[in-house]
Amino acid sequence: MNFFPAEIAGGGIRLADGTVIPAPGQARASEGKRVTLGIRPEDFAIAPEGPIHARVKVVEPTGADTIIAAEVGGIEAAILVRERITAAAGEEIRLAVAPEDTRLFDPETGAAI
């Protein structure tokens, strides 16, 4: 699981770098609340118009899957995709994640929200 410091804002989840992604329904009522956002590597999708900017560090084809090590908002992230990509270290890719595939945690206790 990838963990990102974030805040509920404007009906979405705002990451530390200002990126806003859609929030799961239960989070929308918690405007201004600080959270830790959890996203599993396999829940990211390569999306040319996606809101998440990632700087590629390593691309590792592993048969049917491709593992990407990248930096998202200053945080190391692991991304697992089913397709082959041609991005190289240092390049930027765009990602998306469905709201229902995000997990929110209390940053103080680590408890699921």
N, C-alpha and C positions, 0 to 999 in steps of 0.2 A: 504494500500500500504506500502511495506517495502522500505526504502530509504537507499542507501549505497553510501558513497563517493567513487569516482572512477576516472579513467583516460582512455582515448582512447589510446590503445597501441597495436602494433603488429597485427592489424586487428581485435582486440577484445576489451573487456572492462576489465581493470585490477582493481580489488578491492584493498582496502588498505592492505589486507594480502598477496597480490601477486597473488591471484587466477585470471585467465583470462578466461572469458566466451566469446562465439561468440557475435559479435556486429551486430546490425541491419544494413542493407546496407548503409543508409544515414550517419552513424557515421564513417564509415571507412575512409572517406576523412578528418577527423578531428584529425589526429594523434597528441598526446600530450595534447589534450584539457582535462581540468578537467571538470567532470560532476557529477551529482547526478543520480545514477541508481535507477529506480523504478521497483519493481517486485510485482505484486499482489500475495497474499497468495495462490490462486488457480492455479497460473501459474508455481509453482515449481513442479517438479516430482522427486520421489525417484528413484535414478539411481546409482546402485553399482559402476559404473565407471564414474559417474558425476564429473565435475570439482569443484563443490562447497562443501566444508566441513562444516558441521553444528554440533554443540555440543548440544544435546537434553537437555532441561530443564524440560519440561512437555509434556506428551502425553495424549490427552483427546479424547477418542472415543465419538462421538456424534450421534450415529445411523449410517447413511450411510457414514458419513465423519469422518475423524480424524484430529483434530487440534493439531499441534505441535508447542510449543514455543521452540525456539532454538537460539543459538548464532552463527552468521555467520561473521567471520572476526571482532569479537569484537562488533558487532551490534546485538541487539535483533531483531529477525525476527519471524513473524507468517507464518506458512506453513499449507495449507489445502490440504489434499489428500483424495482420494476416497477409498483407501484401508486401511486395518488394518496393523499396524506395531507393532513389538514386542520390539522396542528400549525402553530403560529405561533412566531416567535422568542420565546424565554424559556420555552416549554413543555417538559415532560419527556416523552420517549418511551422505551419499553422495547425492547430489541433482544436477539436471540439469534444465535449462530453455531454451526454444526456443528463438532465437534472436528476432523473431517478437512479443514475449510476454514481451519484456523489454521496458521500457520507459526511456528516457533521459531528464534531466532537467539541466538548467544553475544553478550552485551552488550559484551564487551571487543573481540572480533575482527570481529563482524558476520557470522561464518560461520554457515551453516544448521546446525541441530542435527538 
